[in-house]
C-alpha cells in the first residue's frame, strides 16, 4: 500500500522546489527524482549533534516537498496538514526522502502518528539513534 501511494503521488503531483534566488518555485516532475536525491541536504556534514542534524534533515525534507521556505518548516508546533499543507501523500514523500538520506526505515505506524514538525523530528531522531546503536546482522551463515 505504501508503495502504491508513493507511485500515485509521484505520477500526479510534481514536487515544488525553490529556485536558487528563492523568489519562485519550479516544478520537478517524477522523472527528476534522481536529481532531487542529489540536491544539497543542509549543513549536517560532521558538525552538530545527531539531534541537530536530524532536525535539520526533517526541515529540509519538508521544505523540499512543500516548496515552502525552511523558516516556515522550522516551527516545531506547526501542524503538518493544516499549516504546511502536507497531506498523507506528501508525508509519505517526506518520509521516503528522509529514509533515503538518513538510511533508516520508518514504519507505517510511526508515519500514521505524526501530526506536527516536532512529532516527525522526534520519530526520525529515535529511528536514527536506534539504527546507529543496532549492530549489523551477521549474514555469513
Phi, psi and omega in degrees: 000317180302317181290323179297314178298320179298317180294317178298317180297315182294326183283331188247353184219097181294153177288155173244137180222140177292139175281177186299330180280340180080002184279326183216164179257152174238156181276138172241112183283172181301331181291344182263022184295328178292323178294321178298320181293337182269359181294151177300145188237053175079182184256065179239050178299261179244001185262158177084164181281167176301320180299314179295315181295321180293315178300317179295319179299319179296314181298316181295319178296318178298316180296320180296314184286319184275338184079009179271158177297149179302326181301324179292326184274357183276341182293115183299330183271002180293127178281123187304310186288312187279321186263332182249355179071027181268102176277184185297323179289320177295323178297320177297324178292320176298314181298317179297320178299316179294320179299316180295316185285323187257353179067039180239167173243124180256112180296151179301326180297323179291315180300321182294335182272349185283127178236326184237170176301317180298320177301315181293317179298316180297316181297314181293320179301315181293324178290322177295316179297316180296320181289332179284334183261352180273123179292149178295149179286144178275114182253016183277352183274000000 
